[in-house]
Amino acid sequence: MKILPPTPEKHEVRVTIDDVARLAGVSKATVSRFLNHRTTRLSPEIAMRVEKAVAELSYMPSPMAQALKRGRSRLLGLVVADITNPFSVAVLRGAEKAAQQAGYLVMLFNLGNASEREREGIEALASYQVEGFILNTLGADPSVASALARHRKPAVLVDRKLTGLQADFVSLDNADAVRQAVTHLLDNGWRELLYVTEPVVGVSPRIEREAAFRDVVAGRKKEVGARVIEAAEDDDAALDQALRDLMQRGGQRPKAVLASNARTSLRVASAVARLGWALGHEIGFVGIDETEWAPLIGPGLTTIEQPTEEIGRIAVSCLLERIQGQDLEPRQVLLTGRLKPRGSSQPTPS
């Protein structure tokens, strides 16, 4: 048996405007005029030759190159802290819809929660000539502001503020969201509360939500017991112990947890299952961020739904106004979350 050598891979050769001009027997400028529909200075015979060469070579002009010649890329750069976070995905969806309606495309750079990549994200998107940036960064790298200043492109911040950067800011009203959640738990009879958050340092929405929790319970300290725990992602043992401590505090007071975001909600639900408790019975629960899986866990997780798609849409709207040259003072747009009550926070027995 004769074994044939492997067939070499065929690499597709990109057809260029030079190839079209050579086949048509004209200059590149003539081909460019034809492609840009400026044919008034071309004879019918030359226009036909160029058209035939384009068809024969299946030439497709680069949209990016054409846009840059006109001084516009029609691209918006979006930097997100973590694309696995449901919040980031939902904001991206809203931003893409708004950008598409305005004739723009969104380019995404995912930081993967690595703060040292924030500047890298700006530089990478700038290399594609994006016309502006939407930033949902970790807010930990002050050099990002100087990088944006150097590229002279407008930027809008989403959810997280960035030190040293004065820009439009679009976010959930974090204080109101926490007030809604705590008030709902108290109205339903839950009296001993634990607020669970990811590590807070340097992340503005985490700071705002924790501060709001402390403020709300301080105003009702005669009837409510409350504590806060920062739960590191890799420390399930500490989270389990915090929940055990919660169940031992406050005597017969009904116990409940408020989780700071969707990732924390999932971790708390997992811990409650490990400990053999039932949400809505032994322990109440509300989480900030609505997700597709929230109705499916236990009796359903009560959540505060963020208007994520609206956040993305408004961020694009603000950015396009800046791109179009509107000179406005930096704006702060805070949107109201919506309580979605389910079984995890059902009223406690009298």
RODO-2510 file (C-alpha; in nm, 4 decimals, decimal comma):
residues 350
     n   res          X          Y          Z
     1     m     0,0000     0,0000     0,0000
     2     k     0,1345     0,3354    -0,0969
     3     i     0,0791     0,6088     0,1556
     4     l     0,0381     0,9449    -0,0032
     5     p     0,1948     1,2455     0,1651
     6     p    -0,0542     1,4867     0,3159
     7     t    -0,1900     1,7455     0,0790
     8     p    -0,0388     2,0846     0,1592
     9     e    -0,2898     2,3275     0,3026
    10     k    -0,4009     2,5916     0,0582
    11     h    -0,3734     2,9385     0,2010
    12     e    -0,6262     3,1766     0,0596
    13     v    -0,4560     3,4792    -0,0952
    14     r    -0,6364     3,8037    -0,0288
    15     v    -0,7206     3,9971    -0,3424
    16     t    -0,6134     4,3608    -0,3223
    17     i    -0,7108     4,6779    -0,5034
    18     d    -0,3750     4,6509    -0,6862
    19     d    -0,4869     4,3200    -0,8367
    20     v    -0,8126     4,4745    -0,9578
    21     a    -0,6312     4,7727    -1,1110
    22     r    -0,3784     4,5458    -1,2848
    23     l    -0,6472     4,3218    -1,4372
    24     a    -0,8571     4,6187    -1,5486
    25     g    -0,5550     4,8046    -1,6829
    26     v    -0,6283     5,1182    -1,4814
    27     s    -0,4855     5,3011    -1,1799
    28     k    -0,5730     5,2298    -0,8141
    29     a    -0,7311     5,5745    -0,7966
    30     t    -0,9683     5,4786    -1,0791
    31     v    -1,0690     5,1582    -0,8984
    32     s    -1,1203     5,3574    -0,5769
    33     r    -1,3468     5,6060    -0,7552
    34     f    -1,5510     5,3190    -0,8949
    35     l    -1,5848     5,1465    -0,5544
    36     n    -1,6897     5,4696    -0,3862
    37     h    -1,9528     5,5357    -0,6544
    38     r    -1,7704     5,8419    -0,7877
    39     t    -1,8001     5,7394    -1,1506
    40     t    -1,8856     6,0744    -1,3059
    41     r    -1,5257     6,1120    -1,4249
    42     l    -1,5048     5,7544    -1,5587
    43     s    -1,6022     5,6591    -1,9131
    44     p    -1,8586     5,3786    -1,9453
    45     e    -1,5906     5,1587    -2,1032
    46     i    -1,3481     5,2021    -1,8101
    47     a    -1,6235     5,1568    -1,5522
    48     m    -1,7232     4,8312    -1,7245
    49     r    -1,3622     4,7053    -1,7203
    50     v    -1,3291     4,7753    -1,3500
    51     e    -1,6649     4,6148    -1,2743
    52     k    -1,5634     4,3047    -1,4692
    53     a    -1,2292     4,2806    -1,2871
    54     v    -1,3983     4,3137    -0,9474
    55     a    -1,6420     4,0344    -1,0355
    56     e    -1,3750     3,8075    -1,1848
    57     l    -1,1496     3,8392    -0,8777
    58     s    -1,4406     3,8341    -0,6287
    59     y    -1,2864     4,1427    -0,4720
    60     m    -1,4383     4,2630    -0,1460
    61     p    -1,3150     4,6003    -0,0164
    62     s    -1,2297     4,6124     0,3525
    63     p    -1,5061     4,7933     0,5455
    64     m    -1,2467     4,9019     0,8027
    65     a    -1,0177     5,0513     0,5401
    66     q    -1,3058     5,2347     0,3750
    67     a    -1,4254     5,3704     0,7083
    68     l    -1,0809     5,4930     0,8061
    69     k    -1,0455     5,6737     0,4742
    70     r    -1,3591     5,8626     0,5661
    71     g    -1,2192     5,9233     0,9168
    72     r    -1,4805     5,7006     1,0841
    73     s    -1,4537     5,3401     1,2001
    74     r    -1,8121     5,3136     1,3305
    75     l    -1,6711     5,1017     1,6152
    76     l    -1,7307     5,1393     1,9894
    77     g    -1,4987     4,9728     2,2393
    78     l    -1,6494     4,7958     2,5411
    79     v    -1,4262     4,6837     2,8293
    80     v    -1,5919     4,4523     3,0835
    81     a    -1,4513     4,3283     3,4128
    82     d    -1,5766     3,9711     3,3702
    83     i    -1,7793     3,8364     3,0788
    84     t    -1,8902     3,5372     3,2907
    85     n    -2,0852     3,7779     3,5113
    86     p    -2,4534     3,7831     3,3999
    87     f    -2,4543     4,1603     3,4529
    88     s    -2,1808     4,2099     3,1921
    89     v    -2,3589     3,9914     2,9366
    90     a    -2,6880     4,1767     2,9802
    91     v    -2,5228     4,5206     2,9529
    92     l    -2,3421     4,4061     2,6377
    93     r    -2,6743     4,2965     2,4894
    94     g    -2,8291     4,6378     2,5489
    95     a    -2,5220     4,8202     2,4176
    96     e    -2,5109     4,6098     2,1010
    97     k    -2,8772     4,6756     2,0217
    98     a    -2,8391     5,0517     2,0655
    99     a    -2,5142     5,0622     1,8690
   100     q    -2,6598     4,8619     1,5812
   101     q    -2,9585     5,0942     1,5582
   102     a    -2,7170     5,3865     1,5276
   103     g    -2,5021     5,2126     1,2651
   104     y    -2,2153     5,1123     1,4932
   105     l    -2,0542     4,7861     1,5991
   106     v    -1,9283     4,7012     1,9490
   107     m    -1,5834     4,5504     2,0049
   108     l    -1,5429     4,3674     2,3373
   109     f    -1,2370     4,3322     2,5612
   110     n    -1,2784     4,1035     2,8638
   111     l    -1,0512     4,1720     3,1625
   112     g    -1,1304     3,8419     3,3313
   113     n    -1,1193     4,0284     3,6654
   114     a    -0,7472     4,0983     3,6101
   115     s    -0,6977     4,4627     3,7099
   116     e    -0,3524     4,4767     3,5516
   117     r    -0,5150     4,4352     3,2081
   118     e    -0,7246     4,7519     3,2227
   119     r    -0,4723     4,9651     3,0373
   120     e    -0,4057     4,6770     2,7972
   121     g    -0,7751     4,6720     2,7109
   122     i    -0,7762     5,0430     2,6262
   123     e    -0,4656     5,0112     2,4076
   124     a    -0,5962     4,7030     2,2254
   125     l    -0,9288     4,8647     2,1358
   126     a    -0,7616     5,1935     2,0434
   127     s    -0,5480     5,0047     1,7892
   128     y    -0,8722     4,9251     1,6017
   129     q    -0,9563     5,2955     1,5861
   130     v    -1,2692     5,2741     1,8008
   131     e    -1,4465     5,6085     1,8220
   132     g    -1,5160     5,5854     2,1959
   133     f    -1,5132     5,3575     2,5000
   134     i    -1,7716     5,2088     2,7349
   135     l    -1,5887     5,0974     3,0480
   136     n    -1,7027     4,8437     3,3063
   137     t    -1,3575     4,7986     3,4587
   138     l    -1,2429     4,7011     3,8067
   139     g    -1,1526     5,0660     3,8675
   140     a    -0,8157     4,9675     4,0159
   141     d    -0,5714     5,1126     3,7622
   142     p    -0,5348     5,4935     3,7758
   143     s    -0,3259     5,4895     3,4556
   144     v    -0,6398     5,4125     3,2540
   145     a    -0,7433     5,7791     3,2767
   146     s    -0,4118     5,8940     3,1278
   147     a    -0,4362     5,6315     2,8507
   148     l    -0,7793     5,7612     2,7542
   149     a    -0,6542     6,1187     2,7606
   150     r    -0,3687     6,0281     2,5275
   151     h    -0,6018     5,8701     2,2691
   152     r    -0,8460     6,1650     2,2975
   153     k    -1,1510     5,9438     2,2723
   154     p    -1,4682     5,9961     2,4785
   155     a    -1,5601     5,7375     2,7407
   156     v    -1,8652     5,6414     2,9466
   157     l    -1,8398     5,4477     3,2731
   158     v    -2,0840     5,1680     3,3547
   159     d    -2,1491     5,0384     3,7079
   160     r    -1,7978     5,1128     3,8377
   161     k    -1,6336     5,4498     3,8832
   162     l    -1,2739     5,5044     3,7788
   163     t    -1,0319     5,7109     3,9849
   164     g    -0,9139     6,0255     3,8084
   165     l    -1,1616     6,0084     3,5208
   166     q    -1,4415     6,2625     3,4825
   167     a    -1,6903     6,0995     3,2476
   168     d    -2,0573     6,0147     3,2094
   169     f    -2,1555     5,7399     3,4536
   170     v    -2,4496     5,4985     3,4146
   171     s    -2,5425     5,2583     3,6915
   172     l    -2,8023     5,0968     3,9119
   173     d    -2,9074     5,3154     4,2039
   174     n    -2,7259     5,0917     4,4517
   175     a    -2,8514     5,2617     4,7682
   176     d    -3,2141     5,2321     4,6556
   177     a    -3,1676     4,8659     4,5555
   178     v    -3,0361     4,7762     4,9004
   179     r    -3,3138     4,9718     5,0705
   180     q    -3,5727     4,7817     4,8667
   181     a    -3,4177     4,4475     4,9594
   182     v    -3,3817     4,5141     5,3325
   183     t    -3,7273     4,6704     5,3600
   184     h    -3,8796     4,3683     5,1849
   185     l    -3,7105     4,1260     5,4259
   186     l    -3,8170     4,3252     5,7313
   187     d    -4,1747     4,3646     5,6063
   188     n    -4,1904     3,9843     5,5717
   189     g    -4,0727     3,9276     5,9271
   190     w    -3,7032     3,8471     5,8860
   191     r    -3,5137     4,0165     6,1682
   192     e    -3,1545     3,8848     6,1899
   193     l    -2,9698     3,9761     5,8689
   194     l    -2,6352     3,8874     5,7116
   195     y    -2,5051     4,0888     5,4155
   196     v    -2,2661     3,8829     5,1993
   197     t    -2,0420     4,0623     4,9510
   198     e    -1,7313     3,9969     4,7471
   199     p    -1,4176     4,1791     4,8740
   200     v    -1,5118     4,5468     4,8718
   201     v    -1,1855     4,7428     4,8508
   202     g    -1,1663     4,9716     4,5475
   203     v    -1,4865     4,8545     4,3731
   204     s    -1,7393     5,1392     4,3861
   205     p    -2,0723     4,9474     4,3629
   206     r    -1,9618     4,7074     4,6379
   207     i    -1,8659     5,0032     4,8555
   208     e    -2,2000     5,1757     4,7916
   209     r    -2,4083     4,8640     4,8575
   210     e    -2,2353     4,7791     5,1825
   211     a    -2,2643     5,1391     5,3042
   212     a    -2,6347     5,1411     5,2157
   213     f    -2,6927     4,8166     5,4077
   214     r    -2,5245     4,9569     5,7173
   215     d    -2,7263     5,2789     5,6908
   216     v    -3,0622     5,1024     5,6530
   217     v    -3,0156     4,8641     5,9447
   218     a    -2,8687     5,1399     6,1638
   219     g    -3,1974     5,3232     6,1346
   220     r    -3,3835     5,0185     6,2675
   221     k    -3,1241     4,8765     6,5079
   222     k    -3,3773     4,8297     6,7895
   223     e    -3,5626     4,5656     6,5883
   224     v    -3,2904     4,4284     6,3607
   225     g    -2,9629     4,2446     6,4121
   226     a    -2,7151     4,2706     6,1245
   227     r    -2,3617     4,1773     6,0209
   228     v    -2,1495     4,1953     5,7069
   229     i    -1,9091     3,9375     5,5655
   230     e    -1,6726     3,9772     5,2710
   231     a    -1,6652     3,6300     5,1149
   232     a    -1,3558     3,5616     4,9059
   233     e    -1,4333     3,3483     4,6016
   234     d    -1,2126     3,0578     4,7112
   235     d    -1,3153     3,0497     5,0787
   236     d    -1,6343     2,8465     5,1054
   237     a    -1,5432     2,7393     5,4591
   238     a    -1,5593     3,1005     5,5815
   239     l    -1,8968     3,1506     5,4133
   240     d    -2,0355     2,8309     5,5697
   241     q    -1,9170     2,9421     5,9127
   242     a    -2,0725     3,2880     5,8700
   243     l    -2,4057     3,1227     5,7948
   244     r    -2,3762     2,8959     6,0998
   245     d    -2,3006     3,2018     6,3121
   246     l    -2,6060     3,3758     6,1680
   247     m    -2,8298     3,0870     6,2743
   248     q    -2,6949     3,1025     6,6303
   249     r    -2,7500     3,4776     6,6710
   250     g    -3,0590     3,6682     6,7704
   251     g    -3,2399     3,3925     6,9579
   252     q    -3,5654     3,3064     6,7811
   253     r    -3,5468     3,5936     6,5340
   254     p    -3,5994     3,4699     6,1736
   255     k    -3,2666     3,4767     5,9897
   256     a    -3,2042     3,5980     5,6324
   257     v    -2,9219     3,6781     5,3892
   258     l    -2,8845     3,9640     5,1419
   259     a    -2,6336     3,8805     4,8638
   260     s    -2,4547     4,1642     4,6857
   261     n    -2,4695     4,0241     4,3302
   262     a    -2,5503     3,7169     4,1193
   263     r    -2,2214     3,5354     4,1795
   264     t    -2,2603     3,5781     4,5542
   265     s    -2,6232     3,4633     4,5337
   266     l    -2,5160     3,1374     4,3730
   267     r    -2,2481     3,0824     4,6371
   268     v    -2,4917     3,1470     4,9216
   269     a    -2,7498     2,9096     4,7705
   270     s    -2,4811     2,6416     4,7395
   271     a    -2,3725     2,6944     5,1023
   272     v    -2,7304     2,6732     5,2287
   273     a    -2,7710     2,3423     5,0421
   274     r    -2,4432     2,2098     5,1892
   275     l    -2,5658     2,2944     5,5383
   276     g    -2,8956     2,1149     5,4809
   277     w    -3,1260     2,4134     5,5173
   278     a    -3,4189     2,5258     5,3045
   279     l    -3,4393     2,8755     5,1625
   280     g    -3,7552     3,0541     5,2664
   281     h    -3,7929     2,8332     5,5751
   282     e    -3,4848     2,8029     5,7989
   283     i    -3,3298     3,1021     5,6254
   284     g    -3,4632     3,3854     5,4105
   285     f    -3,2855     3,5281     5,1086
   286     v    -3,2740     3,8234     4,8667
   287     g    -3,0026     3,8773     4,6034
   288     i    -2,9144     4,1775     4,3911
   289     d    -2,9206     4,0816     4,0194
   290     e    -3,1901     3,8850     3,8412
   291     t    -3,0710     3,5774     3,6467
   292     e    -3,2291     3,3045     3,4372
   293     w    -3,1631     3,0509     3,7126
   294     a    -3,2999     3,2572     4,0056
   295     p    -3,6561     3,1151     3,9737
   296     l    -3,5168     2,7584     3,9617
   297     i    -3,3275     2,7440     4,2918
   298     g    -3,5255     2,6176     4,5889
   299     p    -3,8619     2,7946     4,6076
   300     g    -3,7246     3,0636     4,3762
   301     l    -3,4768     3,3341     4,4718
   302     t    -3,6117     3,6801     4,5421
   303     t    -3,3990     3,9338     4,3547
   304     i    -3,3554     4,2997     4,2774
   305     e    -3,3546     4,3102     3,8983
   306     q    -3,1124     4,5595     3,7453
   307     p    -3,2253     4,7369     3,4252
   308     t    -2,9139     4,6011     3,2571
   309     e    -3,0147     4,6382     2,8937
   310     e    -3,1288     4,9935     2,9657
   311     i    -2,7898     5,0640     3,1262
   312     g    -2,6164     4,9465     2,8079
   313     r    -2,8518     5,1455     2,5858
   314     i    -2,8099     5,4690     2,7806
   315     a    -2,4318     5,4236     2,7915
   316     v    -2,4239     5,4040     2,4113
   317     s    -2,6546     5,7049     2,3814
   318     c    -2,4289     5,9147     2,6065
   319     l    -2,1191     5,8034     2,4176
   320     l    -2,2649     5,8863     2,0761
   321     e    -2,3508     6,2352     2,1977
   322     r    -1,9851     6,2817     2,2946
   323     i    -1,8635     6,1394     1,9624
   324     q    -2,0889     6,3859     1,7827
   325     g    -1,9153     6,6706     1,9640
   326     q    -2,1667     6,7696     2,2301
   327     d    -1,9814     6,9529     2,5062
   328     l    -2,1648     6,8641     2,8264
   329     e    -2,0731     6,8413     3,1913
   330     p    -2,0156     6,4816     3,3073
   331     r    -2,3527     6,3228     3,3845
   332     q    -2,4539     6,0592     3,6390
   333     v    -2,7505     5,8424     3,5435
   334     l    -2,8799     5,6155     3,8223
   335     l    -3,1538     5,3692     3,7315
   336     t    -3,3981     5,2061     3,9713
   337     g    -3,3948     4,8306     4,0272
   338     r    -3,7137     4,6227     4,0521
   339     l    -3,7985     4,3824     4,3330
   340     k    -3,8972     4,0336     4,2091
   341     p    -4,0360     3,8524     4,5147
   342     r    -4,0259     3,4709     4,5231
   343     g    -4,0383     3,1955     4,7815
   344     s    -3,6937     3,2555     4,9347
   345     s    -3,8230     3,5650     5,1165
   346     q    -4,1814     3,4584     5,1818
   347     p    -4,3344     3,5953     5,5048
   348     t    -4,2200     3,4154     5,8175
   349     p    -4,4718     3,2343     6,0402
   350     s    -4,6163     3,4569     6,3112
***
